[in-house]
Amino acid sequence: MSTAPPAPPAAPAASVGASARPAAGPRSKAPTLRHERTFKAQGARYLAGVDEVGRGALAGPVSVGIAVVDLFTQKPLSGVRDSKLLSPPERERLEPLVRSWSVASAVGHASAQEIDALGIIAALRLAGTRAWLEILATGVSPDVVLLDGSHNWLSPAGQLSLFEEPVLERGCEAPVHTKVKADMQCLSVAAASVIAKVERDQQMRGLHIEYPGYGWDVNKGYATAIHRDALRAAGATPYHRVSWNLLGGDL
């Protein structure tokens, strides 16, 4: 009578929590200027990479960074990643390097009060327009814009209806191209994310001094447990987006 071969020894049990962590490996692939350079075929030379930070926070401004590159002469800048993938010390180290590497750079902000008054999309446009006008003031006029995401919130609002008051709005007149995950893949957009994140974080640390109970030096205005507990105990500050459901679900 034949018998089945003995079963192989069982693999050692994984330690608690091991399955929740990704396997160790190399850092994410570095963003490049490959996609940006495809716009040379359209006659572009100066491309503005654009990214925002603070969109989902409960408090503080929404901030938009712009980093302009020369598609014909720009060399890669080592170490730059989407700001979310970098530690605070890494971002602080890279920020002045990004500024000096860029043909021009700027960060614009829209306050919590402006977000409440205008809505988040119009506030993004306002912050982006402020950064855009700062770029133009340097004498650099980008030929094309590469914007992270799938929605062009940067260009001036479209045609008004017959029942709306006309508003004279100066803003980005260059063609805007969107790309999902551009902050992960495109160096100009990753660079913009770094300068926007560093500048907004600096603002939130300053606001923390004024209102230390909300933990803004750590959470930067996002919906952490400490932040929500402080909101329940002390209420909103002038820097909270009071039109939002601050104590509701995740934003």
PAGU-298981 format. One record per residue (C-alpha): chain; x, y, z. Coordinates in pm, 1 decimal. Example, Ala and Ser with C-alpha at 12.3 -4.5 7.8 and 13.67 -1.06 7.14 Angstrom:
BEGIN
+------+----------+----------+----------+
| unit |        X |        Y |        Z |
+------+----------+----------+----------+
|    A |   1230.0 |   -450.0 |    780.0 |
|    A |   1367.0 |   -106.0 |    714.0 |
+------+----------+----------+----------+
//
This chain:
BEGIN
+------+----------+----------+----------+
| unit |        X |        Y |        Z |
+------+----------+----------+----------+
|    A |      0.0 |      0.0 |      0.0 |
|    A |    153.4 |    329.0 |   -108.8 |
|    A |    171.1 |    623.0 |    124.7 |
|    A |    168.2 |    993.8 |     44.9 |
|    A |    502.7 |   1170.9 |     69.7 |
|    A |    547.9 |   1371.0 |    387.5 |
|    A |    423.2 |   1727.2 |    370.1 |
|    A |    690.1 |   1998.9 |    346.0 |
|    A |    760.5 |   2179.4 |    672.0 |
|    A |    530.0 |   2471.2 |    740.5 |
|    A |    664.8 |   2818.8 |    678.9 |
|    A |    739.4 |   3012.7 |    995.5 |
|    A |    450.4 |   3225.1 |   1113.2 |
|    A |    470.7 |   3590.1 |   1015.5 |
|    A |    515.1 |   3835.1 |   1296.4 |
|    A |    214.7 |   4037.1 |   1403.2 |
|    A |    149.9 |   4323.8 |   1163.0 |
|    A |    391.7 |   4199.7 |    897.6 |
|    A |    114.3 |   4153.5 |    642.2 |
|    A |     11.7 |   4516.2 |    685.4 |
|    A |    351.7 |   4646.1 |    579.5 |
|    A |    472.3 |   4649.6 |    218.0 |
|    A |    778.3 |   4444.2 |    142.2 |
|    A |   1101.1 |   4631.6 |    169.6 |
|    A |   1230.4 |   4752.8 |   -161.7 |
|    A |   1379.5 |   5047.8 |   -349.1 |
|    A |   1223.5 |   5389.1 |   -321.6 |
|    A |    964.1 |   5488.7 |   -575.0 |
|    A |   1089.5 |   5551.9 |   -924.1 |
|    A |   1223.7 |   5903.3 |   -955.5 |
|    A |   1015.4 |   6148.3 |  -1159.3 |
|    A |   1170.1 |   6268.3 |  -1483.5 |
|    A |   1123.6 |   6539.1 |  -1745.0 |
|    A |   1031.3 |   6281.4 |  -2009.5 |
|    A |    662.8 |   6371.5 |  -2025.4 |
|    A |    732.2 |   6743.4 |  -2008.8 |
|    A |    965.0 |   6724.3 |  -2308.0 |
|    A |    687.9 |   6585.5 |  -2527.2 |
|    A |    550.4 |   6941.3 |  -2535.2 |
|    A |    853.3 |   7059.5 |  -2735.5 |
|    A |    678.3 |   6916.5 |  -3040.2 |
|    A |    405.2 |   7176.8 |  -2986.6 |
|    A |    658.1 |   7459.8 |  -2990.6 |
|    A |    677.1 |   7504.6 |  -2612.6 |
|    A |    996.3 |   7602.6 |  -2436.2 |
|    A |    890.5 |   7703.3 |  -2084.3 |
|    A |    662.4 |   7460.8 |  -1903.0 |
|    A |    506.1 |   7533.5 |  -1563.5 |
|    A |    458.5 |   7232.3 |  -1338.5 |
|    A |    172.4 |   7294.9 |  -1093.1 |
|    A |     58.6 |   7113.3 |   -778.8 |
|    A |   -153.3 |   7196.3 |   -473.9 |
|    A |   -129.1 |   7109.2 |   -105.5 |
|    A |   -378.6 |   7152.6 |    175.7 |
|    A |   -690.8 |   7081.0 |    -25.3 |
|    A |   -825.5 |   6828.4 |    226.4 |
|    A |   -722.0 |   7002.9 |    546.9 |
|    A |   -968.8 |   7133.5 |    805.0 |
|    A |   -768.9 |   7447.8 |    875.7 |
|    A |   -520.2 |   7677.5 |    710.0 |
|    A |   -480.8 |   7782.9 |    348.5 |
|    A |   -484.6 |   7584.6 |     31.4 |
|    A |   -152.8 |   7641.4 |   -145.1 |
|    A |    -44.4 |   7606.7 |   -507.8 |
|    A |    316.1 |   7571.2 |   -616.9 |
|    A |    454.1 |   7641.9 |   -963.4 |
|    A |    797.9 |   7538.0 |  -1089.9 |
|    A |    892.9 |   7646.4 |  -1442.7 |
|    A |   1140.5 |   7443.8 |  -1647.5 |
|    A |   1316.4 |   7505.8 |  -1977.6 |
|    A |   1233.2 |   7207.7 |  -2196.4 |
|    A |   1548.4 |   7252.9 |  -2405.4 |
|    A |   1814.8 |   7304.4 |  -2139.3 |
|    A |   1684.2 |   7175.7 |  -1805.5 |
|    A |   1879.6 |   6896.0 |  -1637.8 |
|    A |   1725.3 |   6657.1 |  -1381.6 |
|    A |   1743.6 |   6742.5 |  -1011.8 |
|    A |   1835.2 |   6445.4 |   -796.6 |
|    A |   1629.2 |   6347.4 |   -494.0 |
|    A |   1306.3 |   6527.1 |   -580.5 |
|    A |    987.3 |   6327.8 |   -529.1 |
|    A |    625.4 |   6408.5 |   -468.3 |
|    A |    630.9 |   6593.2 |   -136.1 |
|    A |    415.7 |   6324.6 |     31.8 |
|    A |    697.4 |   6072.9 |    -22.6 |
|    A |    962.6 |   6290.5 |    142.0 |
|    A |   1031.8 |   6342.4 |    510.1 |
|    A |   1015.3 |   6699.0 |    645.7 |
|    A |   1397.8 |   6725.5 |    662.6 |
|    A |   1424.9 |   6604.5 |    303.1 |
|    A |   1170.2 |   6861.3 |    184.4 |
|    A |   1343.8 |   7140.4 |    375.3 |
|    A |   1677.5 |   7043.5 |    221.6 |
|    A |   1537.8 |   7024.6 |   -130.6 |
|    A |   1326.5 |   7342.2 |   -126.3 |
|    A |   1610.4 |   7591.2 |   -190.0 |
|    A |   1759.9 |   7355.2 |   -448.0 |
|    A |   1427.9 |   7342.1 |   -633.6 |
|    A |   1402.2 |   7720.3 |   -620.8 |
|    A |   1748.7 |   7770.0 |   -770.5 |
|    A |   1698.5 |   7487.1 |  -1024.5 |
|    A |   1371.7 |   7627.4 |  -1159.9 |
|    A |   1364.1 |   7898.1 |  -1425.1 |
|    A |   1105.8 |   8061.6 |  -1198.7 |
|    A |    902.7 |   7941.6 |   -901.4 |
|    A |    621.6 |   8066.8 |   -680.1 |
|    A |    363.7 |   7959.0 |   -424.5 |
|    A |     19.5 |   8116.5 |   -393.8 |
|    A |   -227.7 |   8074.6 |   -107.8 |
|    A |   -600.6 |   8112.7 |    -48.8 |
|    A |   -709.0 |   8150.3 |    311.9 |
|    A |   -968.1 |   7951.9 |    503.7 |
|    A |  -1202.4 |   8251.4 |    480.1 |
|    A |  -1160.3 |   8259.6 |    102.4 |
|    A |  -1228.0 |   7886.2 |     84.2 |
|    A |  -1548.6 |   7938.6 |    283.8 |
|    A |  -1655.8 |   8229.5 |     64.9 |
|    A |  -1565.4 |   8086.3 |   -276.2 |
|    A |  -1561.2 |   7708.5 |   -241.4 |
|    A |  -1253.4 |   7491.9 |   -272.2 |
|    A |  -1226.1 |   7487.7 |   -652.2 |
|    A |  -1245.5 |   7865.5 |   -687.9 |
|    A |  -1003.6 |   7899.7 |   -395.0 |
|    A |   -758.2 |   7669.4 |   -571.8 |
|    A |   -788.8 |   7888.2 |   -880.0 |
|    A |   -730.2 |   8199.4 |   -668.0 |
|    A |   -419.0 |   8052.9 |   -505.8 |
|    A |   -292.4 |   7930.3 |   -843.0 |
|    A |   -356.7 |   8268.2 |  -1003.6 |
|    A |   -158.6 |   8442.0 |   -729.5 |
|    A |    133.8 |   8209.2 |   -795.5 |
|    A |     93.7 |   8251.0 |  -1172.6 |
|    A |    103.3 |   8630.8 |  -1152.4 |
|    A |    413.9 |   8608.6 |   -937.0 |
|    A |    577.9 |   8399.0 |  -1209.1 |
|    A |    483.2 |   8654.2 |  -1475.9 |
|    A |    626.8 |   8931.6 |  -1258.3 |
|    A |    970.4 |   8769.1 |  -1288.8 |
|    A |    955.5 |   8819.2 |  -1666.1 |
|    A |    896.8 |   8449.8 |  -1740.4 |
|    A |    585.7 |   8362.2 |  -1940.9 |
|    A |    529.1 |   7984.1 |  -1955.2 |
|    A |    410.2 |   7843.8 |  -2285.8 |
|    A |    224.4 |   7549.4 |  -2135.1 |
|    A |    110.9 |   7422.6 |  -1794.5 |
|    A |    120.6 |   7068.1 |  -1659.7 |
|    A |   -124.7 |   7027.1 |  -1371.9 |
|    A |   -148.0 |   6729.5 |  -1139.1 |
|    A |   -485.8 |   6553.6 |  -1141.0 |
|    A |   -771.7 |   6518.4 |  -1387.2 |
|    A |   -945.9 |   6856.4 |  -1356.2 |
|    A |   -824.8 |   7194.9 |  -1477.1 |
|    A |   -905.5 |   7422.0 |  -1183.6 |
|    A |   -636.1 |   7674.1 |  -1278.3 |
|    A |   -770.8 |   7840.2 |  -1593.9 |
|    A |  -1013.8 |   8131.4 |  -1547.0 |
|    A |  -1376.0 |   8028.2 |  -1506.0 |
|    A |  -1568.9 |   7966.7 |  -1827.0 |
|    A |  -1842.2 |   8170.3 |  -1989.9 |
|    A |  -2090.5 |   8316.3 |  -1741.9 |
|    A |  -2462.5 |   8260.6 |  -1776.9 |
|    A |  -2696.6 |   8547.0 |  -1865.8 |
|    A |  -2796.9 |   8578.4 |  -1500.5 |
|    A |  -2447.2 |   8607.9 |  -1351.9 |
|    A |  -2259.0 |   8928.7 |  -1291.5 |
|    A |  -1952.7 |   8960.9 |  -1516.1 |
|    A |  -1623.0 |   8944.6 |  -1329.6 |
|    A |  -1300.6 |   9065.3 |  -1482.0 |
|    A |  -1052.6 |   8793.2 |  -1392.2 |
|    A |   -687.5 |   8788.1 |  -1484.4 |
|    A |   -532.0 |   8447.1 |  -1468.0 |
|    A |   -347.1 |   8171.0 |  -1647.2 |
|    A |   -389.7 |   8210.8 |  -2021.8 |
|    A |   -145.8 |   7936.1 |  -2122.9 |
|    A |   -289.9 |   7598.8 |  -2228.8 |
|    A |   -329.9 |   7368.4 |  -1928.2 |
|    A |   -277.6 |   6993.6 |  -1955.4 |
|    A |   -375.5 |   6764.3 |  -1669.3 |
|    A |   -214.2 |   6433.3 |  -1581.5 |
|    A |   -315.8 |   6195.3 |  -1304.7 |
|    A |    -21.1 |   6118.8 |  -1075.6 |
|    A |    189.9 |   6383.5 |  -1243.9 |
|    A |    337.6 |   6457.7 |   -900.6 |
|    A |    476.4 |   6102.4 |   -896.6 |
|    A |    601.4 |   6092.0 |  -1256.4 |
|    A |    684.8 |   6445.5 |  -1371.0 |
|    A |    977.9 |   6629.0 |  -1218.6 |
|    A |    838.2 |   6979.4 |  -1269.8 |
|    A |    519.1 |   6890.0 |  -1081.6 |
|    A |    705.8 |   6708.0 |   -804.3 |
|    A |    923.7 |   7018.1 |   -766.8 |
|    A |    612.9 |   7235.5 |   -741.2 |
|    A |    473.5 |   7005.9 |   -472.7 |
|    A |    789.6 |   7040.5 |   -264.4 |
|    A |    793.8 |   7421.0 |   -257.9 |
|    A |    419.6 |   7438.5 |   -191.7 |
|    A |    439.3 |   7187.9 |     93.2 |
|    A |    736.2 |   7354.8 |    260.9 |
|    A |    581.1 |   7701.5 |    244.6 |
|    A |    240.0 |   7586.6 |    369.1 |
|    A |    396.2 |   7384.5 |    651.8 |
|    A |    587.5 |   7693.8 |    760.8 |
|    A |    261.3 |   7889.1 |    772.3 |
|    A |     91.4 |   7617.4 |    978.4 |
|    A |    376.8 |   7613.2 |   1229.0 |
|    A |    331.2 |   7987.8 |   1266.3 |
|    A |    -43.2 |   7946.7 |   1322.0 |
|    A |     31.8 |   7676.9 |   1579.9 |
|    A |    205.5 |   7938.2 |   1793.4 |
|    A |   -117.9 |   8138.2 |   1795.7 |
|    A |   -342.6 |   7834.4 |   1857.9 |
|    A |   -120.9 |   7560.5 |   2010.0 |
|    A |   -402.3 |   7329.5 |   2120.3 |
|    A |   -483.4 |   7194.9 |   1773.9 |
|    A |   -148.7 |   7033.8 |   1696.1 |
|    A |    -94.5 |   7220.1 |   1370.4 |
|    A |    282.7 |   7196.0 |   1409.0 |
|    A |    240.0 |   6820.7 |   1354.8 |
|    A |    -86.9 |   6766.1 |   1164.7 |
|    A |    -64.1 |   7085.6 |    952.8 |
|    A |   -440.0 |   7135.0 |    979.0 |
|    A |   -546.3 |   6787.7 |    866.4 |
|    A |   -812.3 |   6581.5 |   1043.3 |
|    A |   -613.5 |   6390.8 |   1303.7 |
|    A |   -772.8 |   6264.4 |   1625.8 |
|    A |   -595.6 |   6533.5 |   1828.7 |
|    A |   -720.1 |   6802.8 |   1593.4 |
|    A |  -1079.7 |   6680.8 |   1609.0 |
|    A |  -1065.3 |   6645.3 |   1988.8 |
|    A |   -948.9 |   7007.6 |   2015.4 |
|    A |  -1232.0 |   7116.9 |   1786.3 |
|    A |  -1487.1 |   6941.6 |   2010.1 |
|    A |  -1338.1 |   7098.2 |   2321.2 |
|    A |  -1264.2 |   7453.0 |   2205.1 |
|    A |  -1449.8 |   7501.6 |   1876.0 |
|    A |  -1324.8 |   7649.2 |   1551.3 |
|    A |  -1064.5 |   7922.8 |   1513.0 |
|    A |  -1055.3 |   8196.3 |   1247.2 |
|    A |   -824.9 |   7964.4 |   1050.9 |
|    A |  -1075.4 |   7677.3 |   1024.4 |
|    A |  -1286.9 |   7620.1 |    715.9 |
|    A |  -1616.1 |   7664.0 |    898.2 |
|    A |  -1828.4 |   7593.5 |    590.2 |
|    A |  -1698.6 |   7234.5 |    605.1 |
|    A |  -1834.0 |   6952.5 |    818.7 |
|    A |  -1536.5 |   6976.7 |   1053.4 |
|    A |  -1644.0 |   6699.6 |   1286.7 |
|    A |  -1801.6 |   6476.2 |   1023.1 |
|    A |  -1637.5 |   6205.9 |    819.8 |
|    A |  -1293.1 |   6222.5 |    669.0 |
|    A |  -1253.5 |   6501.6 |    416.5 |
+------+----------+----------+----------+
//
